[in-house]
Amino acid sequence: MSALMIRDLHKRFGSVDVLKGVNLDIESGEFIVLVGPSGCGKSTLLNIVAGLEKPSGGTIEIGGRMVNDVAPSDRDIAMVFQSYALYPSMTVRQNITFGMECRNVPRAARDKAVEHVSKLLQIEPLLNRKPSQLSGGQRQRVAMGRALVRDPLLFLFDEPLSNLDAKLRVEMRAEIKQLHARIGTTIVYVTHDQVEAMTMATRIAVMHHGEVQQFADPETIYNRPANLFVARFMGAPPMNTLPARVDGGRVMLGDGSVALPIDAVGLGARDVVLGIRPECIAEPGRRFGDAAPLIIKARVEMIEPTGAETIVTLRLAGEKMIGRVAPDVRLAVGAEAEFAIDVRKLCLFDPKTERLI
Amino acid sequence: MASGNMSNAGVPPMRDRSWGRVAVYVVVWALAVGYLVPFGVVLLNSFRTAEEIAQTSMIGWPTNWVFGNYTAAWATYCIAQTCSGIQPYMWNSALVTVPATILSTLLGAVAGYSISLWRFRGDAWIFGLVTMGVFLPEQMRLIPWTIVLRDLGMTNTIAGLVMIHTIQGLSFTTLFCRNYYVAIPVDLMKAARIDGAGFFRIFWRIVLPLSPPILIVTVIWQFTHIWNEFLYGVTFTTGQQQPVTAALIALSASVADVPQHGIQSAAVVVAALPTLLVYLFGGRYFVRGLTAGAVK
């Protein structure tokens, strides 16, 4: 069953086109992450799905029902906000039951639902506290509890982890993922953090300038980015992209001093943009699959040890690139060094359309 | 409202005795004393007999403390041929001030809430029009109100004054509440809408519980303002319907053998007492509320 279907959705604020014809088909049980830089329209899209804003054009169906003219409370959705949006004057329990109170759910059923959800999220000891007496992580849990108690067709998360510190964010990320695995309800999750997108999503919609750039599973998004924007946005550090020229079975990088073998016979001779992930540039001892590694020489410009690995900025064929080498590799800044290149995952883009070839 | 009391809170110990600082305190104290002198004179005179004031000076320490001025001013002194003291007029003032304060505060809260948190077409215009009332001089509104009161048959009634003060007060109360409510995060409203709460349920359950600081401010503001108001009282009511501020004038104008300065002073002190008490007990909440945010 389709949980959410968005057709040709437009949104204009005055003369600004915030959404320019968004189409998404989301199956029941999916964990969809909408990711993109700020201002890309992802939060607006979520607000329109929630019914908090009206679209300028297009349709929204939730669970097969057209909801364009349905009030937010009648769309069978629940939402978790970045600010948590807990009602300050109510206790945790009242926060969780407020929606049921509005829908006139009998008290016994409310109590039962609170019990179930607070057990699920382990917030039972907090039920009689006010939001101001909770830590950030606890508020986050309560906000999720308020959404979970509804048992909706669709969960909407609007950057729910952005206000947490780094450690807690990683913990909650795992927890939300497990929660989804357990309850199986469809989730649409907005974030600007591509790590959250990669780690949690069953499918990712990368947005930019009010358009969906690519809608695919994380692996495809990462390895076969549909265009240069997706290639550069996903991954940290991002994919290296540099001007190149294919000719026969080779691709010449930058000034042409370096050539890599590539399976691009059908392309003839033409200019391209080459995309290569930083992890495909490693220390010379690294093995990529069974093939003998391709070794190139490049000048080291900067090294950034992270502990688990060392990020190295190098100059290759006149272009700046980023590689990731093992932490025990000694590199001298300013000197030439050898690197192994994984040529299996090279991406070629059209320099004009910026699309994947 | 006297301003002397407010300086107590934030005075640091005068360790830093630079001349600039000394000069500031001299000026502040001079202003505070100057501001309080008239009140001091009235207060002292309220304990002196008319004869004493007439024989010595308007300004002077009571040689003989008397309290009879207060009983006379409250219950027996004649104002415009009615010898009931200021008691009935105090009651009039309360009947005007209390309902008008409550009504204007509640309506202002709802108006401020809808303007700040329920954006609608033309909301900025409506807000602008409502708050324009803050800047219109009272005198300009006298004739329109006269016509309205006449057409509604409310001339010379307490209900008429309640209506005027409620509507006029809306400018201030809406401004106060709107400025306070804009600090409420929009996400709270979104969450409540998804939870299925409507306009009044959100107001009642979410916004109003956040409002005590600003409601205290508006109540204090409205109460002192309406209680002290004179022009409408003296223009739209006569005789037994007048609020105490208007009646005090009649009291000072009443022809007597000897000017009853002692009784008149006592009447002024009694008339000022409600706002003084509000200030003494509520002043700190007023300052605190004006600077408070809606959500911590």
HADDOCK unambig.tbl for C-alpha pairs under 7 A between the chains (distance, minus, plus):
assign (segid A and resid 52 and name CA) (segid B and resid 190 and name CA) 6.73 0.50 0.50
assign (segid A and resid 72 and name CA) (segid B and resid 193 and name CA) 6.46 0.50 0.50
assign (segid A and resid 72 and name CA) (segid B and resid 194 and name CA) 4.99 0.50 0.50
assign (segid A and resid 73 and name CA) (segid B and resid 193 and name CA) 6.30 0.50 0.50
assign (segid A and resid 73 and name CA) (segid B and resid 194 and name CA) 4.42 0.50 0.50
assign (segid A and resid 73 and name CA) (segid B and resid 195 and name CA) 5.69 0.50 0.50
assign (segid A and resid 73 and name CA) (segid B and resid 196 and name CA) 4.56 0.50 0.50
assign (segid A and resid 78 and name CA) (segid B and resid 194 and name CA) 6.97 0.50 0.50
assign (segid A and resid 81 and name CA) (segid B and resid 187 and name CA) 6.96 0.50 0.50
assign (segid A and resid 85 and name CA) (segid B and resid 187 and name CA) 5.45 0.50 0.50
assign (segid A and resid 85 and name CA) (segid B and resid 188 and name CA) 4.75 0.50 0.50
assign (segid A and resid 85 and name CA) (segid B and resid 191 and name CA) 6.53 0.50 0.50
assign (segid A and resid 86 and name CA) (segid B and resid 188 and name CA) 6.82 0.50 0.50
assign (segid A and resid 87 and name CA) (segid B and resid 188 and name CA) 6.69 0.50 0.50
assign (segid A and resid 87 and name CA) (segid B and resid 206 and name CA) 6.41 0.50 0.50
assign (segid A and resid 89 and name CA) (segid B and resid 206 and name CA) 6.85 0.50 0.50
assign (segid A and resid 89 and name CA) (segid B and resid 209 and name CA) 6.07 0.50 0.50
assign (segid A and resid 89 and name CA) (segid B and resid 210 and name CA) 6.72 0.50 0.50
assign (segid A and resid 98 and name CA) (segid B and resid 195 and name CA) 6.84 0.50 0.50
assign (segid A and resid 99 and name CA) (segid B and resid 195 and name CA) 4.16 0.50 0.50
assign (segid A and resid 99 and name CA) (segid B and resid 196 and name CA) 6.15 0.50 0.50
assign (segid A and resid 102 and name CA) (segid B and resid 195 and name CA) 6.84 0.50 0.50
assign (segid A and resid 102 and name CA) (segid B and resid 196 and name CA) 5.64 0.50 0.50
assign (segid A and resid 102 and name CA) (segid B and resid 197 and name CA) 5.82 0.50 0.50
assign (segid A and resid 103 and name CA) (segid B and resid 196 and name CA) 6.87 0.50 0.50
